[in-house]
Amino acid sequence: QVQLVESGGGLVQAGGSLRLSCAASESIFSMYTMGWYRQAPGKQRELVAALTSGGGPHYADSVKGRFIIARDNAKNTVYLQMNSLKPEDTAVYYCKAERLAYGYYYWGRGTQVTVSS
């Protein structure tokens, strides 16, 4: 079973930056779509950014131009660089590894991001 561990969350002022990391327990990027999701209190979990094994990145409209998803295959780690943070970006951020062709996936436990105004 694939283990995903997120890190890098914290408290930051509006306009600041954070970089989240998601370390996978094994080399999976060639077969899995990697995604970052977030869930704010009282809201549903939503996709923030995704990176397919062979394609380009996909971003939610709310983060386009501010967030960048990238991966380091050698480190089995996917990153989410978050710039120009806004209070509405406050949420728990989760990493997901999904094998689309087979319909299964794994979640990390999440990391809290809090943006103060």
VMD Tcl script that builds the backbone (N, CA, C; Angstrom):
set m [mol new atoms 351]
animate dup $m
set s [atomselect $m all]
$s set {name element resname resid chain x y z} {
  {N N GLN 1 A 0.834 -1.187 0.000}
  {CA C GLN 1 A 0.000 0.000 0.000}
  {C C GLN 1 A 0.875 1.245 0.000}
  {N N VAL 2 A 0.515 2.198 -0.814}
  {CA C VAL 2 A 1.289 3.428 -0.922}
  {C C VAL 2 A 0.999 4.333 0.271}
  {N N GLN 3 A 2.050 4.846 0.862}
  {CA C GLN 3 A 1.921 5.819 1.945}
  {C C GLN 3 A 2.294 7.200 1.407}
  {N N LEU 4 A 1.482 8.178 1.774}
  {CA C LEU 4 A 1.736 9.559 1.377}
  {C C LEU 4 A 1.849 10.413 2.637}
  {N N VAL 5 A 2.883 11.211 2.725}
  {CA C VAL 5 A 3.090 12.059 3.900}
  {C C VAL 5 A 3.289 13.500 3.444}
  {N N GLU 6 A 2.364 14.354 3.862}
  {CA C GLU 6 A 2.456 15.774 3.527}
  {C C GLU 6 A 3.231 16.527 4.603}
  {N N SER 7 A 3.841 17.611 4.185}
  {CA C SER 7 A 4.529 18.503 5.116}
  {C C SER 7 A 4.592 19.883 4.498}
  {N N GLY 8 A 4.968 20.868 5.317}
  {CA C GLY 8 A 5.170 22.211 4.802}
  {C C GLY 8 A 4.075 23.206 5.119}
  {N N GLY 9 A 3.001 22.744 5.742}
  {CA C GLY 9 A 1.941 23.667 6.091}
  {C C GLY 9 A 2.358 24.586 7.231}
  {N N GLY 10 A 1.500 25.559 7.506}
  {CA C GLY 10 A 1.799 26.479 8.583}
  {C C GLY 10 A 0.952 27.720 8.501}
  {N N LEU 11 A 1.357 28.708 9.270}
  {CA C LEU 11 A 0.657 29.992 9.331}
  {C C LEU 11 A 1.473 31.024 8.550}
  {N N VAL 12 A 0.809 31.734 7.670}
  {CA C VAL 12 A 1.479 32.737 6.848}
  {C C VAL 12 A 0.546 33.920 6.648}
  {N N GLN 13 A 1.132 35.092 6.483}
  {CA C GLN 13 A 0.310 36.273 6.228}
  {C C GLN 13 A -0.133 36.313 4.767}
  {N N ALA 14 A -1.226 36.986 4.524}
  {CA C ALA 14 A -1.711 37.160 3.158}
  {C C ALA 14 A -0.610 37.773 2.297}
  {N N GLY 15 A -0.480 37.241 1.093}
  {CA C GLY 15 A 0.573 37.679 0.194}
  {C C GLY 15 A 1.839 36.852 0.288}
  {N N GLY 16 A 1.926 36.034 1.290}
  {CA C GLY 16 A 3.109 35.208 1.496}
  {C C GLY 16 A 3.082 33.929 0.683}
  {N N SER 17 A 4.086 33.098 0.932}
  {CA C SER 17 A 4.245 31.854 0.174}
  {C C SER 17 A 4.508 30.686 1.119}
  {N N LEU 18 A 4.137 29.511 0.656}
  {CA C LEU 18 A 4.455 28.254 1.323}
  {C C LEU 18 A 4.704 27.209 0.246}
  {N N ARG 19 A 5.526 26.235 0.588}
  {CA C ARG 19 A 5.703 25.092 -0.306}
  {C C ARG 19 A 5.349 23.822 0.444}
  {N N LEU 20 A 4.356 23.127 -0.057}
  {CA C LEU 20 A 3.952 21.850 0.508}
  {C C LEU 20 A 4.685 20.716 -0.207}
  {N N SER 21 A 4.975 19.679 0.550}
  {CA C SER 21 A 5.613 18.490 -0.004}
  {C C SER 21 A 4.763 17.269 0.296}
  {N N CYS 22 A 4.762 16.337 -0.613}
  {CA C CYS 22 A 4.081 15.064 -0.427}
  {C C CYS 22 A 5.055 13.970 -0.824}
  {N N ALA 23 A 5.519 13.228 0.167}
  {CA C ALA 23 A 6.484 12.173 -0.089}
  {C C ALA 23 A 5.758 10.831 -0.174}
  {N N ALA 24 A 5.999 10.123 -1.263}
  {CA C ALA 24 A 5.406 8.804 -1.453}
  {C C ALA 24 A 6.382 7.725 -0.991}
  {N N SER 25 A 5.835 6.635 -0.503}
  {CA C SER 25 A 6.661 5.553 0.052}
  {C C SER 25 A 7.348 4.716 -1.015}
  {N N GLU 26 A 6.936 4.898 -2.265}
  {CA C GLU 26 A 7.553 4.161 -3.351}
  {C C GLU 26 A 7.429 4.965 -4.635}
  {N N SER 27 A 8.097 4.496 -5.653}
  {CA C SER 27 A 8.092 5.197 -6.931}
  {C C SER 27 A 6.793 4.901 -7.671}
  {N N ILE 28 A 5.934 5.916 -7.772}
  {CA C ILE 28 A 4.609 5.696 -8.352}
  {C C ILE 28 A 4.248 6.678 -9.448}
  {N N PHE 29 A 5.071 7.692 -9.654}
  {CA C PHE 29 A 4.651 8.779 -10.515}
  {C C PHE 29 A 4.429 8.351 -11.960}
  {N N SER 30 A 5.060 7.287 -12.374}
  {CA C SER 30 A 4.881 6.850 -13.758}
  {C C SER 30 A 3.513 6.214 -13.989}
  {N N MET 31 A 2.818 5.859 -12.929}
  {CA C MET 31 A 1.534 5.168 -13.068}
  {C C MET 31 A 0.361 5.933 -12.454}
  {N N TYR 32 A 0.663 6.905 -11.591}
  {CA C TYR 32 A -0.387 7.571 -10.836}
  {C C TYR 32 A -0.503 9.039 -11.221}
  {N N THR 33 A -1.715 9.515 -11.162}
  {CA C THR 33 A -1.954 10.948 -11.181}
  {C C THR 33 A -1.822 11.460 -9.755}
  {N N MET 34 A -1.023 12.490 -9.570}
  {CA C MET 34 A -0.821 13.069 -8.249}
  {C C MET 34 A -1.613 14.362 -8.143}
  {N N GLY 35 A -2.309 14.521 -7.050}
  {CA C GLY 35 A -3.123 15.709 -6.893}
  {C C GLY 35 A -3.029 16.299 -5.505}
  {N N TRP 36 A -3.232 17.592 -5.443}
  {CA C TRP 36 A -3.387 18.304 -4.181}
  {C C TRP 36 A -4.851 18.753 -4.077}
  {N N TYR 37 A -5.435 18.458 -2.943}
  {CA C TYR 37 A -6.800 18.859 -2.647}
  {C C TYR 37 A -6.774 19.673 -1.359}
  {N N ARG 38 A -7.859 20.375 -1.117}
  {CA C ARG 38 A -7.970 21.101 0.147}
  {C C ARG 38 A -9.406 21.053 0.639}
  {N N GLN 39 A -9.511 21.174 1.946}
  {CA C GLN 39 A -10.835 21.192 2.567}
  {C C GLN 39 A -10.849 22.232 3.670}
  {N N ALA 40 A -11.688 23.232 3.465}
  {CA C ALA 40 A -11.876 24.274 4.470}
  {C C ALA 40 A -13.013 23.860 5.393}
  {N N PRO 41 A -13.059 24.404 6.603}
  {CA C PRO 41 A -14.129 24.049 7.544}
  {C C PRO 41 A -15.507 24.293 6.941}
  {N N GLY 42 A -16.360 23.294 7.023}
  {CA C GLY 42 A -17.708 23.413 6.522}
  {C C GLY 42 A -17.858 23.306 5.023}
  {N N LYS 43 A -16.765 23.019 4.334}
  {CA C LYS 43 A -16.813 22.919 2.877}
  {C C LYS 43 A -16.366 21.545 2.411}
  {N N GLN 44 A -16.717 21.237 1.176}
  {CA C GLN 44 A -16.303 19.961 0.600}
  {C C GLN 44 A -14.833 20.027 0.169}
  {N N ARG 45 A -14.243 18.876 0.120}
  {CA C ARG 45 A -12.873 18.795 -0.368}
  {C C ARG 45 A -12.876 19.111 -1.858}
  {N N GLU 46 A -11.900 19.914 -2.280}
  {CA C GLU 46 A -11.847 20.328 -3.671}
  {C C GLU 46 A -10.449 20.144 -4.237}
  {N N LEU 47 A -10.418 19.906 -5.536}
  {CA C LEU 47 A -9.146 19.755 -6.223}
  {C C LEU 47 A -8.479 21.122 -6.371}
  {N N VAL 48 A -7.203 21.178 -6.048}
  {CA C VAL 48 A -6.432 22.396 -6.205}
  {C C VAL 48 A -5.550 22.305 -7.451}
  {N N ALA 49 A -4.814 21.204 -7.546}
  {CA C ALA 49 A -3.901 21.026 -8.673}
  {C C ALA 49 A -3.631 19.543 -8.855}
  {N N ALA 50 A -3.377 19.138 -10.093}
  {CA C ALA 50 A -3.088 17.742 -10.376}
  {C C ALA 50 A -2.026 17.641 -11.444}
  {N N LEU 51 A -1.312 16.524 -11.404}
  {CA C LEU 51 A -0.235 16.283 -12.354}
  {C C LEU 51 A -0.327 14.828 -12.786}
  {N N THR 52 A -0.615 14.608 -14.068}
  {CA C THR 52 A -0.719 13.243 -14.557}
  {C C THR 52 A 0.661 12.666 -14.821}
  {N N SER 53 A 0.703 11.366 -15.018}
  {CA C SER 53 A 1.995 10.707 -15.208}
  {C C SER 53 A 2.672 11.145 -16.501}
  {N N GLY 54 A 1.886 11.489 -17.494}
  {CA C GLY 54 A 2.499 11.847 -18.764}
  {C C GLY 54 A 2.074 13.184 -19.324}
  {N N GLY 55 A 1.170 13.856 -18.627}
  {CA C GLY 55 A 0.666 15.101 -19.153}
  {C C GLY 55 A 1.056 16.304 -18.332}
  {N N GLY 56 A 0.440 17.404 -18.694}
  {CA C GLY 56 A 0.753 18.648 -18.014}
  {C C GLY 56 A -0.062 18.834 -16.753}
  {N N PRO 57 A 0.168 19.918 -16.052}
  {CA C PRO 57 A -0.554 20.193 -14.818}
  {C C PRO 57 A -1.964 20.730 -15.076}
  {N N HIS 58 A -2.791 20.539 -14.085}
  {CA C HIS 58 A -4.142 21.101 -14.117}
  {C C HIS 58 A -4.349 21.853 -12.820}
  {N N TYR 59 A -4.971 23.050 -12.928}
  {CA C TYR 59 A -5.190 23.877 -11.750}
  {C C TYR 59 A -6.653 24.294 -11.637}
  {N N ALA 60 A -7.111 24.417 -10.408}
  {CA C ALA 60 A -8.404 25.033 -10.175}
  {C C ALA 60 A -8.306 26.513 -10.558}
  {N N ASP 61 A -9.388 27.059 -11.029}
  {CA C ASP 61 A -9.381 28.463 -11.450}
  {C C ASP 61 A -8.948 29.393 -10.317}
  {N N SER 62 A -9.299 29.030 -9.101}
  {CA C SER 62 A -9.017 29.903 -7.964}
  {C C SER 62 A -7.536 30.023 -7.640}
  {N N VAL 63 A -6.716 29.118 -8.168}
  {CA C VAL 63 A -5.287 29.159 -7.840}
  {C C VAL 63 A -4.407 29.355 -9.064}
  {N N LYS 64 A -4.993 29.411 -10.234}
  {CA C LYS 64 A -4.194 29.599 -11.451}
  {C C LYS 64 A -3.376 30.875 -11.370}
  {N N GLY 65 A -2.120 30.756 -11.747}
  {CA C GLY 65 A -1.220 31.902 -11.705}
  {C C GLY 65 A -0.587 32.124 -10.353}
  {N N ARG 66 A -1.036 31.398 -9.324}
  {CA C ARG 66 A -0.473 31.562 -7.982}
  {C C ARG 66 A 0.207 30.289 -7.480}
  {N N PHE 67 A -0.347 29.144 -7.823}
  {CA C PHE 67 A 0.160 27.857 -7.336}
  {C C PHE 67 A 0.846 27.110 -8.480}
  {N N ILE 68 A 1.853 26.325 -8.106}
  {CA C ILE 68 A 2.547 25.491 -9.078}
  {C C ILE 68 A 2.727 24.096 -8.495}
  {N N ILE 69 A 2.314 23.086 -9.255}
  {CA C ILE 69 A 2.534 21.698 -8.853}
  {C C ILE 69 A 3.714 21.154 -9.635}
  {N N ALA 70 A 4.562 20.421 -8.954}
  {CA C ALA 70 A 5.740 19.861 -9.602}
  {C C ALA 70 A 6.138 18.594 -8.862}
  {N N ARG 71 A 6.954 17.775 -9.489}
  {CA C ARG 71 A 7.374 16.545 -8.824}
  {C C ARG 71 A 8.859 16.322 -9.045}
  {N N ASP 72 A 9.434 15.603 -8.101}
  {CA C ASP 72 A 10.829 15.174 -8.186}
  {C C ASP 72 A 10.813 13.652 -8.178}
  {N N ASN 73 A 10.996 13.065 -9.334}
  {CA C ASN 73 A 10.908 11.605 -9.440}
  {C C ASN 73 A 11.962 10.901 -8.589}
  {N N ALA 74 A 13.127 11.487 -8.503}
  {CA C ALA 74 A 14.211 10.857 -7.742}
  {C C ALA 74 A 13.881 10.785 -6.256}
  {N N LYS 75 A 13.094 11.738 -5.787}
  {CA C LYS 75 A 12.743 11.786 -4.365}
  {C C LYS 75 A 11.340 11.260 -4.091}
  {N N ASN 76 A 10.643 10.816 -5.123}
  {CA C ASN 76 A 9.248 10.351 -4.963}
  {C C ASN 76 A 8.407 11.389 -4.243}
  {N N THR 77 A 8.599 12.638 -4.600}
  {CA C THR 77 A 7.947 13.738 -3.896}
  {C C THR 77 A 7.271 14.667 -4.894}
  {N N VAL 78 A 6.066 15.064 -4.556}
  {CA C VAL 78 A 5.358 16.067 -5.342}
  {C C VAL 78 A 5.195 17.306 -4.472}
  {N N TYR 79 A 5.312 18.458 -5.084}
  {CA C TYR 79 A 5.291 19.726 -4.369}
  {C C TYR 79 A 4.114 20.585 -4.814}
  {N N LEU 80 A 3.723 21.474 -3.945}
  {CA C LEU 80 A 2.770 22.507 -4.303}
  {C C LEU 80 A 3.353 23.830 -3.800}
  {N N GLN 81 A 3.848 24.622 -4.730}
  {CA C GLN 81 A 4.345 25.950 -4.407}
  {C C GLN 81 A 3.167 26.913 -4.425}
  {N N MET 82 A 2.924 27.553 -3.310}
  {CA C MET 82 A 1.772 28.440 -3.172}
  {C C MET 82 A 2.260 29.860 -2.946}
  {N N ASN 83 A 1.955 30.732 -3.881}
  {CA C ASN 83 A 2.369 32.128 -3.816}
  {C C ASN 83 A 1.146 33.030 -3.715}
  {N N SER 84 A 1.390 34.261 -3.306}
  {CA C SER 84 A 0.311 35.255 -3.200}
  {C C SER 84 A -0.885 34.674 -2.451}
  {N N LEU 85 A -0.613 34.089 -1.324}
  {CA C LEU 85 A -1.666 33.413 -0.572}
  {C C LEU 85 A -2.715 34.391 -0.068}
  {N N LYS 86 A -3.942 33.890 -0.026}
  {CA C LYS 86 A -5.082 34.673 0.411}
  {C C LYS 86 A -5.738 33.989 1.605}
  {N N PRO 87 A -6.464 34.723 2.425}
  {CA C PRO 87 A -7.155 34.079 3.556}
  {C C PRO 87 A -8.068 32.947 3.109}
  {N N GLU 88 A -8.646 33.062 1.945}
  {CA C GLU 88 A -9.542 32.003 1.450}
  {C C GLU 88 A -8.804 30.734 1.043}
  {N N ASP 89 A -7.486 30.771 1.048}
  {CA C ASP 89 A -6.699 29.557 0.803}
  {C C ASP 89 A -6.552 28.719 2.073}
  {N N THR 90 A -7.004 29.247 3.193}
  {CA C THR 90 A -6.918 28.521 4.451}
  {C C THR 90 A -7.710 27.221 4.383}
  {N N ALA 91 A -7.030 26.116 4.672}
  {CA C ALA 91 A -7.661 24.799 4.591}
  {C C ALA 91 A -6.650 23.746 5.019}
  {N N VAL 92 A -7.139 22.528 5.157}
  {CA C VAL 92 A -6.243 21.382 5.260}
  {C C VAL 92 A -5.970 20.907 3.837}
  {N N TYR 93 A -4.718 20.769 3.515}
  {CA C TYR 93 A -4.303 20.360 2.175}
  {C C TYR 93 A -3.907 18.885 2.192}
  {N N TYR 94 A -4.472 18.140 1.245}
  {CA C TYR 94 A -4.254 16.701 1.157}
  {C C TYR 94 A -3.596 16.339 -0.161}
  {N N CYS 95 A -2.759 15.353 -0.099}
  {CA C CYS 95 A -2.149 14.790 -1.281}
  {C C CYS 95 A -2.888 13.497 -1.641}
  {N N LYS 96 A -3.078 13.278 -2.926}
  {CA C LYS 96 A -3.769 12.082 -3.399}
  {C C LYS 96 A -2.997 11.472 -4.550}
  {N N ALA 97 A -2.857 10.175 -4.519}
  {CA C ALA 97 A -2.270 9.425 -5.624}
  {C C ALA 97 A -3.360 8.545 -6.193}
  {N N GLU 98 A -3.650 8.686 -7.466}
  {CA C GLU 98 A -4.775 7.982 -8.071}
  {C C GLU 98 A -4.320 7.249 -9.324}
  {N N ARG 99 A -4.704 5.998 -9.375}
  {CA C ARG 99 A -4.430 5.216 -10.572}
  {C C ARG 99 A -5.726 5.158 -11.371}
  {N N LEU 100 A -5.885 6.076 -12.278}
  {CA C LEU 100 A -7.152 6.300 -12.956}
  {C C LEU 100 A -7.647 5.058 -13.692}
  {N N ALA 101 A -6.753 4.338 -14.333}
  {CA C ALA 101 A -7.167 3.203 -15.153}
  {C C ALA 101 A -7.753 2.067 -14.322}
  {N N TYR 102 A -7.426 2.036 -13.026}
  {CA C TYR 102 A -7.882 0.942 -12.184}
  {C C TYR 102 A -8.849 1.389 -11.101}
  {N N GLY 103 A -9.013 2.687 -10.977}
  {CA C GLY 103 A -10.014 3.206 -10.057}
  {C C GLY 103 A -9.676 3.144 -8.593}
  {N N TYR 104 A -8.385 3.096 -8.250}
  {CA C TYR 104 A -8.071 3.162 -6.827}
  {C C TYR 104 A -7.107 4.294 -6.558}
  {N N TYR 105 A -7.046 4.649 -5.273}
  {CA C TYR 105 A -6.294 5.840 -4.909}
  {C C TYR 105 A -5.891 5.765 -3.446}
  {N N TYR 106 A -4.988 6.654 -3.085}
  {CA C TYR 106 A -4.499 6.788 -1.713}
  {C C TYR 106 A -4.478 8.261 -1.326}
  {N N TRP 107 A -4.746 8.501 -0.044}
  {CA C TRP 107 A -4.718 9.853 0.500}
  {C C TRP 107 A -3.638 9.964 1.560}
  {N N GLY 108 A -3.072 11.159 1.666}
  {CA C GLY 108 A -2.258 11.477 2.822}
  {C C GLY 108 A -3.158 11.968 3.941}
  {N N ARG 109 A -2.542 12.289 5.068}
  {CA C ARG 109 A -3.320 12.710 6.229}
  {C C ARG 109 A -3.593 14.208 6.244}
  {N N GLY 110 A -2.908 14.940 5.425}
  {CA C GLY 110 A -3.169 16.368 5.324}
  {C C GLY 110 A -2.216 17.230 6.128}
  {N N THR 111 A -2.140 18.475 5.706}
  {CA C THR 111 A -1.338 19.471 6.414}
  {C C THR 111 A -2.110 20.782 6.419}
  {N N GLN 112 A -2.128 21.438 7.571}
  {CA C GLN 112 A -2.929 22.653 7.733}
  {C C GLN 112 A -2.198 23.865 7.173}
  {N N VAL 113 A -2.923 24.638 6.394}
  {CA C VAL 113 A -2.435 25.928 5.898}
  {C C VAL 113 A -3.389 27.000 6.393}
  {N N THR 114 A -2.845 27.984 7.077}
  {CA C THR 114 A -3.657 29.082 7.583}
  {C C THR 114 A -3.059 30.392 7.084}
  {N N VAL 115 A -3.883 31.179 6.427}
  {CA C VAL 115 A -3.448 32.460 5.885}
  {C C VAL 115 A -4.177 33.564 6.638}
  {N N SER 116 A -3.413 34.397 7.302}
  {CA C SER 116 A -4.011 35.487 8.078}
  {C C SER 116 A -4.100 36.753 7.234}
  {N N SER 117 A -5.110 37.545 7.526}
  {CA C SER 117 A -5.323 38.780 6.745}
  {C C SER 117 A -4.593 39.957 7.359}
}
mol reanalyze $m
mol bondsrecalc $m
mol representation Tube
mol addrep $m
